[in-house]
Amino acid sequence: MDAELIKFFLGGGVAILLGAVGKFIYDLIQGRVIKEDSAVAQWRGIAEARLQEIRELKSELQWYRGFYPRLWHAYQRLPPDDKEKFPVVPPPPDQPKNPSV
């Protein structure tokens, strides 16, 4: 009885193992499995692209911060006098509305 039970469990384990290996090979052929070095290189590429985007946005922000006062000054001095008013500096960030209540 014990030998039959052991054979049953071993047979089931082998069947499950073969199924898992077969699925892995199928996924490998279909290109769904990525190697670790490829995955790391892909994520490094994504991170580098985001860092480059951040650098570009920071330089653009610095450009606007450098030229905005001059543009504001020229805008204020040109006619007509009843034009829309803009602040010299950006407004402060929104403050939370009494979070303790």
ChimeraX attribute file (.defattr): number of C-alpha atoms within 10 A of each C-alpha:
attribute: neighborCount
match mode: 1-to-1
recipient: residues
	/A:1	6
	/A:2	7
	/A:3	8
	/A:4	9
	/A:5	10
	/A:6	11
	/A:7	12
	/A:8	12
	/A:9	12
	/A:10	12
	/A:11	12
	/A:12	12
	/A:13	12
	/A:14	12
	/A:15	12
	/A:16	12
	/A:17	12
	/A:18	12
	/A:19	12
	/A:20	12
	/A:21	12
	/A:22	12
	/A:23	12
	/A:24	14
	/A:25	14
	/A:26	13
	/A:27	13
	/A:28	13
	/A:29	10
	/A:30	9
	/A:31	9
	/A:32	11
	/A:33	13
	/A:34	11
	/A:35	10
	/A:36	9
	/A:37	9
	/A:38	10
	/A:39	12
	/A:40	12
	/A:41	12
	/A:42	12
	/A:43	12
	/A:44	12
	/A:45	12
	/A:46	12
	/A:47	12
	/A:48	12
	/A:49	12
	/A:50	12
	/A:51	12
	/A:52	12
	/A:53	12
	/A:54	12
	/A:55	12
	/A:56	12
	/A:57	12
	/A:58	12
	/A:59	12
	/A:60	12
	/A:61	11
	/A:62	12
	/A:63	11
	/A:64	12
	/A:65	13
	/A:66	11
	/A:67	10
	/A:68	14
	/A:69	14
	/A:70	12
	/A:71	12
	/A:72	15
	/A:73	11
	/A:74	10
	/A:75	15
	/A:76	15
	/A:77	9
	/A:78	9
	/A:79	8
	/A:80	9
	/A:81	9
	/A:82	6
	/A:83	10
	/A:84	8
	/A:85	10
	/A:86	10
	/A:87	8
	/A:88	12
	/A:89	10
	/A:90	8
	/A:91	7
	/A:92	6
	/A:93	6
	/A:94	6
	/A:95	7
	/A:96	7
	/A:97	7
	/A:98	6
	/A:99	6
	/A:100	5
	/A:101	4
